[in-house]
Amino acid sequence: MKISTNAIVSNSDMIKSYKACREKAEVFGKIFVLKNNQPDAVLISSEEYERLSVLIEYIDSLDESERAAFIEGLPALLAKKG
């Protein structure tokens, strides 16, 4: 996963300027929050949340064997995208 340095904020920046961080999440889809230079949290936009929710609900609807086949096929699917 490539993470733009523009999509990284410190925990103190998040506390001081939540609105600016939320706007940044809207632009990038998500921002990564660091605490003591370590990953602490991810703030995602509502649009990104909706997109991910659809995928999660689909995966949850699969039975165990379908889920295993879906997961097994992910590397090939991701290779096509890259």
N, CA, C and O atoms as a GROMACS GRO file, in nm:
protein
  328
    1MET      N    1   0.085  -0.116   0.000
    1MET     CA    2   0.000   0.000   0.000
    1MET      C    3   0.090   0.123   0.000
    1MET      O    4   0.178   0.136   0.084
    2LYS      N    5   0.066   0.212  -0.094
    2LYS     CA    6   0.139   0.338  -0.099
    2LYS      C    7   0.060   0.441  -0.019
    2LYS      O    8  -0.060   0.458  -0.038
    3ILE      N    9   0.130   0.510   0.069
    3ILE     CA   10   0.067   0.613   0.152
    3ILE      C   11   0.134   0.745   0.123
    3ILE      O   12   0.255   0.760   0.141
    4SER      N   13   0.057   0.841   0.078
    4SER     CA   14   0.109   0.975   0.053
    4SER      C   15   0.142   1.041   0.186
    4SER      O   16   0.065   1.031   0.281
    5THR      N   17   0.255   1.108   0.192
    5THR     CA   18   0.290   1.179   0.315
    5THR      C   19   0.188   1.288   0.345
    5THR      O   20   0.175   1.332   0.460
    6ASN      N   21   0.115   1.333   0.244
    6ASN     CA   22   0.010   1.433   0.265
    6ASN      C   23  -0.110   1.374   0.339
    6ASN      O   24  -0.193   1.448   0.393
    7ALA      N   25  -0.119   1.240   0.341
    7ALA     CA   26  -0.232   1.174   0.406
    7ALA      C   27  -0.195   1.124   0.545
    7ALA      O   28  -0.261   1.035   0.599
    8ILE      N   29  -0.089   1.181   0.603
    8ILE     CA   30  -0.045   1.145   0.737
    8ILE      C   31  -0.053   1.268   0.825
    8ILE      O   32  -0.005   1.375   0.788
    9VAL      N   33  -0.113   1.252   0.942
    9VAL     CA   34  -0.119   1.362   1.039
    9VAL      C   35  -0.079   1.309   1.176
    9VAL      O   36  -0.089   1.189   1.203
   10SER      N   37  -0.033   1.398   1.259
   10SER     CA   38   0.000   1.358   1.395
   10SER      C   39  -0.125   1.358   1.480
   10SER      O   40  -0.224   1.423   1.447
   11ASN      N   41  -0.120   1.287   1.589
   11ASN     CA   42  -0.230   1.283   1.684
   11ASN      C   43  -0.261   1.425   1.734
   11ASN      O   44  -0.378   1.462   1.747
   12SER      N   45  -0.157   1.503   1.761
   12SER     CA   46  -0.179   1.640   1.811
   12SER      C   47  -0.243   1.728   1.704
   12SER      O   48  -0.326   1.813   1.737
   13ASP      N   49  -0.207   1.709   1.575
   13ASP     CA   50  -0.273   1.784   1.468
   13ASP      C   51  -0.421   1.747   1.461
   13ASP      O   52  -0.507   1.833   1.439
   14MET      N   53  -0.450   1.618   1.480
   14MET     CA   54  -0.590   1.573   1.477
   14MET      C   55  -0.669   1.640   1.589
   14MET      O   56  -0.783   1.683   1.567
   15ILE      N   57  -0.610   1.650   1.706
   15ILE     CA   58  -0.678   1.711   1.820
   15ILE      C   59  -0.696   1.862   1.797
   15ILE      O   60  -0.802   1.917   1.826
   16LYS      N   61  -0.592   1.926   1.745
   16LYS     CA   62  -0.595   2.072   1.727
   16LYS      C   63  -0.681   2.116   1.611
   16LYS      O   64  -0.747   2.220   1.618
   17SER      N   65  -0.682   2.038   1.502
   17SER     CA   66  -0.753   2.084   1.383
   17SER      C   67  -0.829   1.969   1.316
   17SER      O   68  -0.798   1.929   1.204
   18TYR      N   69  -0.928   1.918   1.388
   18TYR     CA   70  -1.006   1.806   1.337
   18TYR      C   71  -1.070   1.839   1.203
   18TYR      O   72  -1.072   1.755   1.112
   19LYS      N   73  -1.124   1.959   1.190
   19LYS     CA   74  -1.194   1.995   1.066
   19LYS      C   75  -1.100   1.985   0.946
   19LYS      O   76  -1.138   1.930   0.842
   20ALA      N   77  -0.979   2.036   0.959
   20ALA     CA   78  -0.883   2.028   0.849
   20ALA      C   79  -0.847   1.882   0.819
   20ALA      O   80  -0.830   1.845   0.703
   21CYS      N   81  -0.834   1.801   0.923
   21CYS     CA   82  -0.804   1.659   0.904
   21CYS      C   83  -0.919   1.588   0.836
   21CYS      O   84  -0.898   1.503   0.749
   22ARG      N   85  -1.041   1.622   0.874
   22ARG     CA   86  -1.159   1.561   0.811
   22ARG      C   87  -1.165   1.599   0.663
   22ARG      O   88  -1.196   1.515   0.578
   23GLU      N   89  -1.134   1.724   0.632
   23GLU     CA   90  -1.133   1.768   0.493
   23GLU      C   91  -1.024   1.695   0.414
   23GLU      O   92  -1.044   1.661   0.297
   24LYS      N   93  -0.911   1.673   0.477
   24LYS     CA   94  -0.802   1.599   0.413
   24LYS      C   95  -0.845   1.455   0.385
   24LYS      O   96  -0.811   1.398   0.281
   25ALA      N   97  -0.920   1.395   0.477
   25ALA     CA   98  -0.971   1.260   0.457
   25ALA      C   99  -1.068   1.255   0.338
   25ALA      O  100  -1.071   1.156   0.265
   26GLU      N  101  -1.145   1.361   0.319
   26GLU     CA  102  -1.235   1.367   0.204
   26GLU      C  103  -1.156   1.368   0.073
   26GLU      O  104  -1.197   1.307  -0.025
   27VAL      N  105  -1.043   1.438   0.072
   27VAL     CA  106  -0.960   1.446  -0.048
   27VAL      C  107  -0.890   1.314  -0.076
   27VAL      O  108  -0.892   1.266  -0.190
   28PHE      N  109  -0.829   1.255   0.027
   28PHE     CA  110  -0.750   1.134   0.009
   28PHE      C  111  -0.829   1.005   0.030
   28PHE      O  112  -0.779   0.897   0.000
   29GLY      N  113  -0.951   1.015   0.082
   29GLY     CA  114  -1.030   0.896   0.114
   29GLY      C  115  -1.004   0.846   0.255
   29GLY      O  116  -1.092   0.793   0.322
   30LYS      N  117  -0.879   0.866   0.298
   30LYS     CA  118  -0.842   0.826   0.434
   30LYS      C  119  -0.714   0.899   0.472
   30LYS      O  120  -0.633   0.935   0.386
   31ILE      N  121  -0.697   0.920   0.601
   31ILE     CA  122  -0.571   0.974   0.652
   31ILE      C  123  -0.525   0.885   0.766
   31ILE      O  124  -0.606   0.825   0.838
   32PHE      N  125  -0.396   0.879   0.782
   32PHE     CA  126  -0.334   0.798   0.885
   32PHE      C  127  -0.289   0.889   0.997
   32PHE      O  128  -0.221   0.989   0.974
   33VAL      N  129  -0.326   0.854   1.120
   33VAL     CA  130  -0.293   0.934   1.237
   33VAL      C  131  -0.179   0.864   1.312
   33VAL      O  132  -0.188   0.746   1.346
   34LEU      N  133  -0.073   0.940   1.336
   34LEU     CA  134   0.042   0.887   1.408
   34LEU      C  135   0.046   0.943   1.549
   34LEU      O  136   0.017   1.060   1.571
   35LYS      N  137   0.082   0.858   1.642
   35LYS     CA  138   0.104   0.900   1.780
   35LYS      C  139   0.245   0.854   1.816
   35LYS      O  140   0.276   0.735   1.807
   36ASN      N  141   0.329   0.948   1.856
   36ASN     CA  142   0.470   0.918   1.883
   36ASN      C  143   0.536   0.850   1.764
   36ASN      O  144   0.613   0.755   1.779
   37ASN      N  145   0.504   0.901   1.644
   37ASN     CA  146   0.559   0.851   1.517
   37ASN      C  147   0.525   0.704   1.488
   37ASN      O  148   0.594   0.639   1.410
   38GLN      N  149   0.420   0.654   1.549
   38GLN     CA  150   0.373   0.518   1.525
   38GLN      C  151   0.227   0.523   1.479
   38GLN      O  152   0.152   0.609   1.525
   39PRO      N  153   0.185   0.433   1.389
   39PRO     CA  154   0.044   0.432   1.347
   39PRO      C  155  -0.048   0.416   1.468
   39PRO      O  156  -0.026   0.330   1.553
   40ASP      N  157  -0.150   0.499   1.473
   40ASP     CA  158  -0.243   0.497   1.586
   40ASP      C  159  -0.388   0.478   1.540
   40ASP      O  160  -0.465   0.407   1.605
   41ALA      N  161  -0.424   0.542   1.427
   41ALA     CA  162  -0.562   0.535   1.382
   41ALA      C  163  -0.570   0.573   1.235
   41ALA      O  164  -0.475   0.628   1.178
   42VAL      N  165  -0.685   0.544   1.175
   42VAL     CA  166  -0.713   0.586   1.038
   42VAL      C  167  -0.848   0.654   1.038
   42VAL      O  168  -0.946   0.601   1.092
   43LEU      N  169  -0.853   0.772   0.979
   43LEU     CA  170  -0.979   0.844   0.964
   43LEU      C  171  -1.018   0.830   0.818
   43LEU      O  172  -0.944   0.871   0.729
   44ILE      N  173  -1.136   0.771   0.793
   44ILE     CA  174  -1.181   0.753   0.655
   44ILE      C  175  -1.300   0.844   0.628
   44ILE      O  176  -1.377   0.877   0.718
   45SER      N  177  -1.312   0.883   0.502
   45SER     CA  178  -1.425   0.966   0.462
   45SER      C  179  -1.552   0.881   0.462
   45SER      O  180  -1.546   0.758   0.459
   46SER      N  181  -1.665   0.948   0.466
   46SER     CA  182  -1.791   0.873   0.463
   46SER      C  183  -1.808   0.801   0.330
   46SER      O  184  -1.868   0.694   0.325
   47GLU      N  185  -1.756   0.859   0.223
   47GLU     CA  186  -1.762   0.794   0.091
   47GLU      C  187  -1.679   0.665   0.091
   47GLU      O  188  -1.723   0.562   0.039
   48GLU      N  189  -1.560   0.671   0.148
   48GLU     CA  190  -1.475   0.552   0.158
   48GLU      C  191  -1.540   0.446   0.247
   48GLU      O  192  -1.533   0.326   0.217
   49TYR      N  193  -1.603   0.490   0.355
   49TYR     CA  194  -1.672   0.398   0.445
   49TYR      C  195  -1.784   0.324   0.370
   49TYR      O  196  -1.798   0.202   0.383
   50GLU      N  197  -1.862   0.397   0.293
   50GLU     CA  198  -1.971   0.335   0.218
   50GLU      C  199  -1.916   0.232   0.119
   50GLU      O  200  -1.971   0.123   0.104
   51ARG      N  201  -1.807   0.268   0.050
   51ARG     CA  202  -1.745   0.178  -0.047
   51ARG      C  203  -1.697   0.050   0.021
   51ARG      O  204  -1.719  -0.060  -0.030
   52LEU      N  205  -1.632   0.065   0.134
   52LEU     CA  206  -1.582  -0.052   0.207
   52LEU      C  207  -1.696  -0.134   0.267
   52LEU      O  208  -1.687  -0.257   0.272
   53SER      N  209  -1.801  -0.068   0.312
   53SER     CA  210  -1.915  -0.140   0.371
   53SER      C  211  -1.980  -0.235   0.271
   53SER      O  212  -2.020  -0.346   0.307
   54VAL      N  213  -1.989  -0.193   0.146
   54VAL     CA  214  -2.047  -0.278   0.043
   54VAL      C  215  -1.964  -0.405   0.028
   54VAL      O  216  -2.019  -0.515   0.020
   55LEU      N  217  -1.833  -0.389   0.025
   55LEU     CA  218  -1.745  -0.505   0.012
   55LEU      C  219  -1.754  -0.597   0.134
   55LEU      O  220  -1.762  -0.719   0.119
   56ILE      N  221  -1.754  -0.540   0.252
   56ILE     CA  222  -1.764  -0.619   0.375
   56ILE      C  223  -1.895  -0.696   0.380
   56ILE      O  224  -1.897  -0.813   0.416
   57GLU      N  225  -2.005  -0.629   0.345
   57GLU     CA  226  -2.135  -0.696   0.345
   57GLU      C  227  -2.138  -0.811   0.244
   57GLU      O  228  -2.196  -0.916   0.271
   58TYR      N  229  -2.075  -0.790   0.128
   58TYR     CA  230  -2.069  -0.897   0.028
   58TYR      C  231  -1.992  -1.016   0.083
   58TYR      O  232  -2.038  -1.130   0.074
   59ILE      N  233  -1.875  -0.991   0.140
   59ILE     CA  234  -1.793  -1.100   0.194
   59ILE      C  235  -1.868  -1.172   0.307
   59ILE      O  236  -1.862  -1.294   0.316
   60ASP      N  237  -1.937  -1.097   0.391
   60ASP     CA  238  -2.015  -1.158   0.499
   60ASP      C  239  -2.128  -1.246   0.447
   60ASP      O  240  -2.169  -1.341   0.514
   61SER      N  241  -2.178  -1.214   0.327
   61SER     CA  242  -2.290  -1.292   0.272
   61SER      C  243  -2.245  -1.426   0.214
   61SER      O  244  -2.328  -1.513   0.189
   62LEU      N  245  -2.115  -1.444   0.193
   62LEU     CA  246  -2.064  -1.568   0.135
   62LEU      C  247  -2.057  -1.679   0.240
   62LEU      O  248  -2.034  -1.653   0.358
   63ASP      N  249  -2.078  -1.801   0.194
   63ASP     CA  250  -2.057  -1.912   0.286
   63ASP      C  251  -1.907  -1.937   0.297
   63ASP      O  252  -1.828  -1.875   0.225
   64GLU      N  253  -1.868  -2.027   0.383
   64GLU     CA  254  -1.725  -2.047   0.413
   64GLU      C  255  -1.643  -2.083   0.289
   64GLU      O  256  -1.534  -2.030   0.271
   65SER      N  257  -1.694  -2.173   0.205
   65SER     CA  258  -1.617  -2.215   0.087
   65SER      C  259  -1.610  -2.102  -0.016
   65SER      O  260  -1.506  -2.084  -0.081
   66GLU      N  261  -1.719  -2.026  -0.033
   66GLU     CA  262  -1.718  -1.912  -0.126
   66GLU      C  263  -1.620  -1.804  -0.077
   66GLU      O  264  -1.548  -1.744  -0.156
   67ARG      N  265  -1.619  -1.782   0.053
   67ARG     CA  266  -1.528  -1.683   0.111
   67ARG      C  267  -1.383  -1.724   0.089
   67ARG      O  268  -1.298  -1.642   0.055
   68ALA      N  269  -1.354  -1.852   0.109
   68ALA     CA  270  -1.218  -1.903   0.088
   68ALA      C  271  -1.177  -1.885  -0.058
   68ALA      O  272  -1.064  -1.845  -0.086
   69ALA      N  273  -1.267  -1.914  -0.151
   69ALA     CA  274  -1.237  -1.899  -0.293
   69ALA      C  275  -1.215  -1.751  -0.328
   69ALA      O  276  -1.126  -1.717  -0.406
   70PHE      N  277  -1.296  -1.665  -0.270
   70PHE     CA  278  -1.281  -1.521  -0.293
   70PHE      C  279  -1.145  -1.473  -0.244
   70PHE      O  280  -1.075  -1.401  -0.316
   71ILE      N  281  -1.109  -1.512  -0.125
   71ILE     CA  282  -0.980  -1.471  -0.067
   71ILE      C  283  -0.864  -1.527  -0.148
   71ILE      O  284  -0.764  -1.459  -0.170
   72GLU      N  285  -0.878  -1.652  -0.191
   72GLU     CA  286  -0.773  -1.715  -0.271
   72GLU      C  287  -0.753  -1.641  -0.404
   72GLU      O  288  -0.641  -1.635  -0.455
   73GLY      N  289  -0.860  -1.586  -0.459
   73GLY     CA  290  -0.852  -1.515  -0.587
   73GLY      C  291  -0.804  -1.372  -0.575
   73GLY      O  292  -0.779  -1.307  -0.677
   74LEU      N  293  -0.791  -1.320  -0.455
   74LEU     CA  294  -0.750  -1.181  -0.439
   74LEU      C  295  -0.612  -1.148  -0.498
   74LEU      O  296  -0.600  -1.045  -0.564
   75PRO      N  297  -0.510  -1.230  -0.479
   75PRO     CA  298  -0.380  -1.193  -0.538
   75PRO      C  299  -0.388  -1.173  -0.690
   75PRO      O  300  -0.328  -1.079  -0.741
   76ALA      N  301  -0.460  -1.257  -0.760
   76ALA     CA  302  -0.473  -1.242  -0.906
   76ALA      C  303  -0.551  -1.115  -0.939
   76ALA      O  304  -0.516  -1.043  -1.033
   77LEU      N  305  -0.654  -1.088  -0.864
   77LEU     CA  306  -0.734  -0.969  -0.886
   77LEU      C  307  -0.652  -0.843  -0.862
   77LEU      O  308  -0.660  -0.747  -0.938
   78LEU      N  309  -0.573  -0.843  -0.756
   78LEU     CA  310  -0.488  -0.728  -0.724
   78LEU      C  311  -0.375  -0.710  -0.826
   78LEU      O  312  -0.336  -0.598  -0.856
   79ALA      N  313  -0.324  -0.821  -0.879
   79ALA     CA  314  -0.217  -0.813  -0.979
   79ALA      C  315  -0.270  -0.747  -1.107
   79ALA      O  316  -0.197  -0.671  -1.172
   80LYS      N  317  -0.394  -0.774  -1.143
   80LYS     CA  318  -0.455  -0.711  -1.262
   80LYS      C  319  -0.469  -0.561  -1.242
   80LYS      O  320  -0.451  -0.483  -1.335
   81LYS      N  321  -0.501  -0.522  -1.119
   81LYS     CA  322  -0.524  -0.380  -1.088
   81LYS      C  323  -0.393  -0.303  -1.091
   81LYS      O  324  -0.390  -0.189  -1.138
   82GLY      N  325  -0.284  -0.363  -1.042
   82GLY     CA  326  -0.155  -0.296  -1.031
   82GLY      C  327  -0.090  -0.280  -1.163
   82GLY      O  328   0.020  -0.226  -1.171
   0.00000   0.00000   0.00000
